């Protein structure tokens, strides 16, 4: 989904390009860290370490769930953990 006008998108990109590569890297890293914290906060608190890693992988790279992963649980198990209300 993209609800940003092309004009505003160009302005934002131009503003970003005035920043140094190190600043842009820091901004991207900070955004990733924030997204990861929000993701972790949404998971059940009693997960085992391997379950947590599987959910992080499934949430970060959902397209991988469509293909078989070595030693991965069935997709319905991951879906259940991602959506505990269902």
TIMI-2910 file (N, C-alpha, C, CB; in pm, 1 decimal, decimal comma, always signed):
<rs>
+----------+----------+----------+----------+----------+----------+----------+----------+----------+----------+----------+----------+------+
!      n_x !      n_y !      n_z !     ca_x !     ca_y !     ca_z !      c_x !      c_y !      c_z !     cb_x !     cb_y !     cb_z ! resn !
+----------+----------+----------+----------+----------+----------+----------+----------+----------+----------+----------+----------+------+
!    +84,0 !   -116,9 !     +0,0 !     +0,0 !     +0,0 !     +0,0 !    +89,3 !   +124,3 !     +0,0 !    -96,0 !     -0,8 !   +121,7 !  Unk !
!    +51,3 !   +219,1 !    -79,4 !   +125,1 !   +344,8 !    -84,2 !    +24,0 !   +458,1 !    -94,4 !   +226,0 !   +347,7 !   -204,3 !  Unk !
!     +7,7 !   +532,9 !    +14,2 !    -88,1 !   +643,5 !    +14,8 !    -19,1 !   +779,8 !    +11,3 !   -177,1 !   +634,3 !   +137,5 !  Unk !
!   +107,2 !   +780,2 !    -31,2 !   +184,6 !   +903,8 !    -38,2 !   +185,0 !   +955,3 !   -181,5 !   +329,4 !   +881,6 !    +12,5 !  Unk !
!   +158,1 !  +1083,5 !   -196,9 !   +158,9 !  +1140,8 !   -331,9 !   +301,4 !  +1136,0 !   -388,4 !   +104,9 !  +1287,7 !   -330,6 !  Unk !
!   +310,9 !  +1133,3 !   -519,8 !   +442,7 !  +1129,9 !   -584,4 !   +524,1 !  +1253,6 !   -549,4 !   +427,7 !  +1118,6 !   -736,8 !  Unk !
!   +458,1 !  +1368,1 !   -540,6 !   +527,7 !  +1492,8 !   -507,9 !   +587,9 !  +1485,5 !   -367,3 !   +431,1 !  +1613,2 !   -518,7 !  Unk !
!   +510,2 !  +1441,3 !   -270,3 !   +560,3 !  +1430,0 !   -133,6 !   +668,0 !  +1322,7 !   -124,0 !   +445,6 !  +1398,6 !    -36,8 !  Unk !
!   +650,8 !  +1216,3 !   -198,3 !   +751,5 !  +1109,9 !   -200,6 !   +885,2 !  +1163,8 !   -252,6 !   +703,5 !   +991,7 !   -288,2 !  Unk !
!   +880,8 !  +1244,2 !   -358,6 !  +1003,3 !  +1303,6 !   -413,8 !  +1068,4 !  +1398,0 !   -312,8 !   +972,3 !  +1379,3 !   -544,5 !  Unk !
!   +985,8 !  +1478,6 !   -243,5 !  +1039,2 !  +1571,7 !   -142,2 !  +1107,2 !  +1494,0 !    -29,1 !   +925,6 !  +1661,7 !    -84,7 !  Unk !
!  +1042,3 !  +1388,9 !    +16,9 !  +1097,3 !  +1310,2 !   +126,0 !  +1228,6 !  +1245,3 !    +83,9 !   +997,1 !  +1203,6 !   +171,3 !  Unk !
!  +1231,5 !  +1189,4 !    -36,7 !  +1354,3 !  +1126,8 !    -85,7 !  +1467,2 !  +1229,2 !    -97,8 !  +1329,4 !  +1059,5 !   -221,4 !  Unk !
!  +1434,9 !  +1347,2 !   -148,5 !  +1536,3 !  +1452,7 !   -160,9 !  +1590,4 !  +1491,0 !    -23,0 !  +1477,1 !  +1577,3 !   -231,8 !  Unk !
!  +1501,6 !  +1500,3 !    +77,0 !  +1545,2 !  +1532,8 !   +212,6 !  +1636,1 !  +1422,0 !   +266,6 !  +1422,9 !  +1553,1 !   +305,9 !  Unk !
!  +1598,2 !  +1296,5 !   +243,8 !  +1680,6 !  +1185,2 !   +290,4 !  +1818,8 !  +1186,8 !   +225,9 !  +1611,3 !  +1052,5 !   +261,4 !  Unk !
!  +1823,9 !  +1221,2 !    +98,7 !  +1950,9 !  +1219,2 !    +26,7 !  +2045,0 !  +1330,4 !    +72,2 !  +1926,0 !  +1231,0 !   -122,2 !  Unk !
!  +1993,4 !  +1430,5 !   +146,2 !  +2082,5 !  +1533,4 !   +200,5 !  +2157,0 !  +1482,0 !   +324,4 !  +2002,2 !  +1660,5 !   +235,7 !  Unk !
!  +2109,5 !  +1372,2 !   +380,1 !  +2173,8 !  +1314,4 !   +499,0 !  +2291,1 !  +1226,8 !   +455,7 !  +2071,7 !  +1231,4 !   +583,2 !  Unk !
!  +2386,6 !  +1211,2 !   +545,2 !  +2501,9 !  +1125,8 !   +513,5 !  +2458,7 !   +979,2 !   +512,7 !  +2617,5 !  +1148,1 !   +615,8 !  Unk !
!  +2539,2 !   +896,6 !   +449,7 !  +2511,2 !   +753,1 !   +448,1 !  +2503,7 !   +696,1 !   +589,4 !  +2618,0 !   +679,2 !   +367,8 !  Unk !
!  +2590,6 !   +744,3 !   +678,0 !  +2590,1 !   +697,7 !   +817,1 !  +2459,1 !   +736,1 !   +886,1 !  +2710,4 !   +756,6 !   +894,5 !  Unk !
!  +2411,0 !   +857,7 !   +859,8 !  +2283,6 !   +900,2 !   +919,3 !  +2167,7 !   +815,9 !   +867,7 !  +2257,5 !  +1048,5 !   +889,7 !  Unk !
!  +2166,7 !   +788,0 !   +736,8 !  +2059,1 !   +705,8 !   +679,8 !  +2063,9 !   +564,5 !   +735,4 !  +2068,9 !   +702,2 !   +526,5 !  Unk !
!  +2184,3 !   +510,6 !   +751,6 !  +2198,9 !   +377,3 !   +810,2 !  +2146,6 !   +376,8 !   +953,5 !  +2346,5 !   +332,0 !   +806,6 !  Unk !
!  +2180,0 !   +478,9 !  +1030,0 !  +2132,6 !   +489,7 !  +1168,5 !  +1980,0 !   +498,4 !  +1173,2 !  +2194,8 !   +613,0 !  +1237,3 !  Unk !
!  +1921,6 !   +576,1 !  +1082,2 !  +1775,6 !   +588,6 !  +1078,0 !  +1710,6 !   +453,5 !  +1047,1 !  +1733,3 !   +693,4 !   +972,7 !  Unk !
!  +1763,9 !   +382,1 !   +949,9 !  +1709,6 !   +251,7 !   +913,4 !  +1723,8 !   +151,8 !  +1027,1 !  +1778,6 !   +198,7 !   +788,8 !  Unk !
!  +1838,2 !   +153,7 !  +1093,2 !  +1861,5 !    +63,4 !  +1204,7 !  +1764,7 !    +93,2 !  +1319,1 !  +2006,6 !    +74,4 !  +1253,0 !  Unk !
!  +1743,6 !   +219,3 !  +1345,7 !  +1652,1 !   +259,7 !  +1452,0 !  +1508,4 !   +216,3 !  +1420,0 !  +1658,6 !   +412,4 !  +1472,7 !  Unk !
!  +1467,5 !   +231,6 !  +1294,4 !  +1332,5 !   +188,7 !  +1254,7 !  +1317,7 !    +37,2 !  +1267,3 !  +1302,1 !   +232,9 !  +1109,7 !  Unk !
!  +1420,2 !    -37,7 !  +1226,9 !  +1415,5 !   -183,6 !  +1238,7 !  +1405,4 !   -224,0 !  +1385,7 !  +1540,3 !   -248,0 !  +1173,5 !  Unk !
!  +1485,8 !   -160,2 !  +1472,4 !  +1482,2 !   -191,8 !  +1615,2 !  +1344,2 !   -164,2 !  +1674,7 !  +1588,7 !   -111,1 !  +1690,2 !  Unk !
!  +1283,5 !    -54,1 !  +1635,1 !  +1149,2 !    -20,9 !  +1684,8 !  +1047,2 !   -124,2 !  +1637,9 !  +1107,1 !   +120,0 !  +1637,9 !  Unk !
!  +1053,6 !   -161,2 !  +1511,9 !   +960,9 !   -261,2 !  +1458,0 !   +980,0 !   -395,2 !  +1528,6 !   +981,0 !   -277,7 !  +1305,7 !  Unk !
!  +1103,6 !   -431,7 !  +1556,0 !  +1131,5 !   -558,0 !  +1625,2 !  +1075,0 !   -555,8 !  +1767,8 !  +1283,6 !   -585,0 !  +1628,7 !  Unk !
!  +1091,2 !   -442,9 !  +1838,4 !  +1036,1 !   -432,9 !  +1974,5 !   +884,1 !   -445,6 !  +1972,4 !  +1077,1 !   -299,1 !  +2039,9 !  Unk !
!   +818,7 !   -382,0 !  +1875,4 !   +672,6 !   -393,0 !  +1865,4 !   +630,9 !   -536,4 !  +1834,7 !   +618,6 !   -298,0 !  +1756,9 !  Unk !
!   +706,0 !   -601,0 !  +1744,7 !   +676,2 !   -739,9 !  +1710,5 !   +689,5 !   -828,5 !  +1833,6 !   +769,3 !   -789,7 !  +1598,5 !  Unk !
!   +800,5 !   -815,6 !  +1907,0 !   +823,3 !   -898,9 !  +2025,4 !   +715,1 !   -875,9 !  +2130,7 !   +961,8 !   -870,1 !  +2085,2 !  Unk !
!   +670,1 !   -752,6 !  +2144,5 !   +566,3 !   -721,3 !  +2243,3 !   +432,9 !   -786,5 !  +2207,8 !   +548,5 !   -570,1 !  +2254,8 !  Unk !
!   +413,0 !   -819,0 !  +2080,2 !   +285,8 !   -877,8 !  +2037,8 !   +280,3 !  -1029,5 !  +2056,6 !   +260,3 !   -844,5 !  +1893,0 !  Unk !
!   +392,6 !  -1092,2 !  +2087,4 !   +397,1 !  -1237,1 !  +2102,3 !   +361,8 !  -1278,3 !  +2244,7 !   +535,4 !  -1290,3 !  +2064,7 !  Unk !
!   +311,6 !  -1401,8 !  +2261,6 !   +289,6 !  -1454,0 !  +2396,3 !   +420,9 !  -1453,4 !  +2474,3 !   +230,3 !  -1597,0 !  +2390,8 !  Unk !
!   +412,7 !  -1428,9 !  +2603,8 !   +533,2 !  -1415,1 !  +2686,1 !   +595,7 !  -1548,8 !  +2725,2 !   +500,6 !  -1337,4 !  +2810,5 !  Unk !
!   +523,0 !  -1658,8 !  +2712,0 !   +572,2 !  -1788,2 !  +2760,7 !   +630,3 !  -1877,2 !  +2650,6 !   +460,6 !  -1861,5 !  +2829,6 !  Unk !
!   +674,8 !  -1818,5 !  +2541,1 !   +730,5 !  -1897,1 !  +2431,1 !   +869,5 !  -1948,5 !  +2466,3 !   +736,2 !  -1813,4 !  +2302,6 !  Unk !
!   +898,1 !  -2067,7 !  +2416,2 !  +1033,5 !  -2121,0 !  +2427,1 !  +1122,3 !  -2046,7 !  +2326,2 !  +1035,7 !  -2276,7 !  +2401,8 !  Unk !
!  +1253,3 !  -2044,6 !  +2350,0 !  +1341,7 !  -1970,4 !  +2258,3 !  +1326,4 !  -2011,0 !  +2112,1 !  +1485,0 !  -1989,9 !  +2299,5 !  Unk !
!  +1314,1 !  -2141,8 !  +2084,2 !  +1301,4 !  -2181,7 !  +1943,4 !  +1166,2 !  -2139,5 !  +1885,5 !  +1319,2 !  -2333,7 !  +1929,3 !  Unk !
!  +1061,4 !  -2135,7 !  +1966,6 !   +931,7 !  -2088,4 !  +1918,9 !   +937,8 !  -1939,0 !  +1887,3 !   +821,8 !  -2116,8 !  +2023,4 !  Unk !
!  +1004,9 !  -1864,5 !  +1972,4 !  +1020,3 !  -1721,1 !  +1949,0 !  +1095,9 !  -1695,1 !  +1819,6 !  +1092,7 !  -1654,9 !  +2066,5 !  Unk !
!  +1204,7 !  -1767,6 !  +1797,1 !  +1281,7 !  -1750,0 !  +1672,4 !  +1195,2 !  -1782,7 !  +1550,4 !  +1408,4 !  -1839,9 !  +1673,4 !  Unk !
!  +1113,6 !  -1889,1 !  +1561,3 !  +1027,3 !  -1925,9 !  +1448,4 !   +924,7 !  -1817,1 !  +1420,2 !   +956,2 !  -2059,0 !  +1476,3 !  Unk !
!   +867,1 !  -1759,6 !  +1525,5 !   +768,0 !  -1653,4 !  +1504,7 !   +831,5 !  -1526,9 !  +1449,6 !   +696,1 !  -1622,0 !  +1634,9 !  Unk !
!   +950,7 !  -1494,4 !  +1496,3 !  +1020,8 !  -1377,0 !  +1442,2 !  +1045,6 !  -1397,7 !  +1292,6 !  +1156,1 !  -1352,3 !  +1517,7 !  Unk !
!  +1090,3 !  -1517,2 !  +1255,4 !  +1114,3 !  -1547,7 !  +1114,1 !   +984,8 !  -1537,6 !  +1034,6 !  +1175,7 !  -1688,2 !  +1098,3 !  Unk !
!   +877,0 !  -1596,1 !  +1087,5 !   +749,5 !  -1595,7 !  +1016,0 !   +694,9 !  -1454,2 !   +999,8 !   +647,6 !  -1682,8 !  +1089,3 !  Unk !
!   +709,9 !  -1371,3 !  +1100,5 !   +657,8 !  -1234,4 !  +1093,4 !   +745,0 !  -1147,3 !  +1004,8 !   +648,1 !  -1173,4 !  +1233,1 !  Unk !
!   +876,8 !  -1167,8 !  +1008,5 !   +968,4 !  -1084,4 !   +930,9 !   +971,2 !  -1124,5 !   +783,4 !  +1108,7 !  -1092,8 !   +989,4 !  Unk !
!   +961,8 !  -1254,2 !   +758,1 !   +969,1 !  -1306,8 !   +621,3 !   +850,6 !  -1398,3 !   +593,8 !  +1102,0 !  -1382,8 !   +598,5 !  Unk !
!   +727,5 !  -1344,0 !   +586,4 !   +609,0 !  -1429,4 !   +571,0 !   +610,7 !  -1513,8 !   +443,3 !   +484,8 !  -1344,0 !   +572,2 !  Unk !
!   +680,2 !  -1466,8 !   +341,0 !   +683,6 !  -1544,3 !   +216,2 !   +754,9 !  -1678,0 !   +234,6 !   +752,4 !  -1463,8 !   +105,8 !  Unk !
!   +840,9 !  -1690,0 !   +334,4 !   +909,8 !  -1817,1 !   +359,1 !   +816,1 !  -1922,6 !   +414,8 !  +1025,6 !  -1796,3 !   +454,9 !  Unk !
!   +708,8 !  -1881,8 !   +477,9 !   +614,2 !  -1977,3 !   +536,4 !   +543,4 !  -2055,0 !   +427,0 !   +511,3 !  -1905,0 !   +625,3 !  Unk !
!   +533,0 !  -1996,1 !   +310,7 !   +468,0 !  -2063,5 !   +198,0 !   +552,4 !  -2179,2 !   +144,5 !   +440,3 !  -1963,5 !    +85,9 !  Unk !
!   +683,5 !  -2174,2 !   +168,2 !   +771,0 !  -2280,8 !   +120,1 !   +821,5 !  -2360,9 !   +239,5 !   +890,0 !  -2222,9 !    +37,7 !  Unk !
!   +851,4 !  -2488,4 !   +218,2 !   +897,8 !  -2570,1 !   +330,4 !  +1033,0 !  -2523,4 !   +383,6 !   +906,9 !  -2715,9 !   +288,3 !  Unk !
!  +1045,4 !  -2520,4 !   +514,0 !  +1171,2 !  -2488,2 !   +579,3 !  +1220,4 !  -2612,6 !   +651,0 !  +1155,3 !  -2368,9 !   +678,1 !  Unk !
!  +1349,4 !  -2640,4 !   +648,7 !  +1397,9 !  -2755,7 !   +722,4 !  +1366,4 !  -2742,3 !   +870,9 !  +1548,0 !  -2772,9 !   +701,4 !  Unk !
!  +1310,8 !  -2845,9 !   +927,7 !  +1282,6 !  -2855,0 !  +1070,9 !  +1182,5 !  -2749,3 !  +1117,4 !  +1411,4 !  -2841,4 !  +1149,8 !  Unk !
!  +1102,7 !  -2695,9 !  +1027,0 !  +1002,7 !  -2596,6 !  +1066,7 !   +873,5 !  -2666,7 !  +1105,2 !   +977,2 !  -2494,7 !   +952,8 !  Unk !
!   +800,1 !  -2609,2 !  +1199,5 !   +670,4 !  -2667,1 !  +1232,8 !   +573,8 !  -2642,9 !  +1118,0 !   +614,9 !  -2607,6 !  +1364,8 !  Unk !
!   +462,4 !  -2714,0 !  +1116,0 !   +364,8 !  -2691,2 !  +1008,7 !   +316,7 !  -2546,1 !  +1010,6 !   +244,4 !  -2787,8 !  +1022,7 !  Unk !
!   +284,8 !  -2490,4 !   +893,6 !   +241,9 !  -2350,0 !   +886,8 !   +125,7 !  -2318,2 !   +980,2 !   +202,7 !  -2315,4 !   +745,4 !  Unk !
!    +32,7 !  -2414,6 !   +999,1 !    -82,2 !  -2385,6 !  +1085,8 !    -38,7 !  -2360,8 !  +1230,8 !   -182,9 !  -2501,6 !  +1080,6 !  Unk !
!    +71,8 !  -2420,9 !  +1274,0 !   +123,1 !  -2396,3 !  +1409,3 !   +173,1 !  -2252,7 !  +1419,9 !   +236,9 !  -2496,2 !  +1444,6 !  Unk !
!   +246,6 !  -2208,6 !  +1320,2 !   +295,8 !  -2070,6 !  +1320,8 !   +180,4 !  -1973,3 !  +1313,1 !   +392,8 !  -2046,6 !  +1204,7 !  Unk !
!    +81,3 !  -2004,5 !  +1227,3 !    -34,6 !  -1916,9 !  +1213,7 !   -107,2 !  -1905,7 !  +1346,5 !   -130,1 !  -1968,7 !  +1104,6 !  Unk !
!   -121,2 !  -2017,2 !  +1419,0 !   -188,4 !  -2017,3 !  +1548,4 !   -113,2 !  -1928,8 !  +1647,4 !   -200,4 !  -2160,9 !  +1603,1 !  Unk !
!    +19,6 !  -1937,9 !  +1648,9 !    +97,4 !  -1856,5 !  +1740,6 !    +97,8 !  -1709,7 !  +1701,0 !   +238,6 !  -1907,8 !  +1747,6 !  Unk !
!    +89,6 !  -1682,8 !  +1572,1 !    +85,6 !  -1543,7 !  +1526,3 !    -49,9 !  -1480,0 !  +1554,2 !   +117,1 !  -1536,0 !  +1376,9 !  Unk !
!   -156,4 !  -1562,8 !  +1550,9 !   -292,8 !  -1513,6 !  +1571,9 !   -359,6 !  -1594,7 !  +1681,3 !   -375,4 !  -1520,5 !  +1441,0 !  Unk !
!   -321,3 !  -1576,9 !  +1807,9 !   -372,0 !  -1661,8 !  +1914,9 !   -523,0 !  -1652,1 !  +1936,4 !   -302,5 !  -1627,5 !  +2041,7 !  Unk !
!   -588,2 !  -1543,9 !  +1891,1 !   -733,1 !  -1529,3 !  +1909,6 !   -811,7 !  -1624,0 !  +1820,8 !   -775,4 !  -1386,2 !  +1881,3 !  Unk !
!   -752,7 !  -1668,1 !  +1708,3 !   -828,7 !  -1750,2 !  +1614,2 !   -832,0 !  -1895,0 !  +1654,2 !   -771,6 !  -1738,1 !  +1476,4 !  Unk !
+----------+----------+----------+----------+----------+----------+----------+----------+----------+----------+----------+----------+------+
</rs>
